[in-house]
């Protein structure tokens, strides 16, 4: 699953000093009140603050990050999709591509794609295509509670039982769908550097259901990485939940950030994230 060496030759610094947007615990369980549609903003309870961090260039890492150890991995993957703003191409063409890719790349015996989100920085393009903006608040998409709950919520009982009877994981597949990503790239935390108290369970309040994510409290022990200039022929895999307790990565904190090394006139970010359930039974 190691990316081709040609993908590593990007003109970017070995690290950048910038800020990430962390949650500040206060003893109360926070909530995110989810907007009904793309034209509205989600509302959050609790306090947040920007904290100065060093974010390392993952392309230059002495040890290439991998999904099972750090919780994230950059992988070469080309797509036949010509227009990621075409819903039919995404569900009809890209979903099967990703299923085949994940089964080969991870060894999963079963893969179910249940969701995708387009994130676009440019407001005009965002409104035209009914997409969301990048998320600067550091988080992990699922918790000890909501990871298994997603299985029972989304799959028919017999298939859910098969997933839950063995090891399963929830993995996001993140890709640029426009120019190489320079503005608001994704920062990802080495799962081995995260402390249990860094993960703050947070209710996700929808109109029809209650979910749960982890928002992240800052901690000097955390080690952050990013992959500058990601292009359309690369994907970043993020381990957002793993049912195993055998030392492998289980969660990957992540969030968008401002890269101070990037000129202000670079193209706005356009990306897609595919959310998947993986069974290893």
Helices and strands as residue ranges (DSSP letters): G 5-8, E 15-24, E 30-33, E 43-44, E 47-57, G 58-60, E 72-76, H 87-89, I 90-94, H 95-106, E 110-120, H 123-129, E 139-140, H 146-154, H 157-164, E 168-176, E 186-189, G 191-193, G 196-198, E 199-205, E 210-216, E 224-226, E 234-242, E 254-256, E 270-279
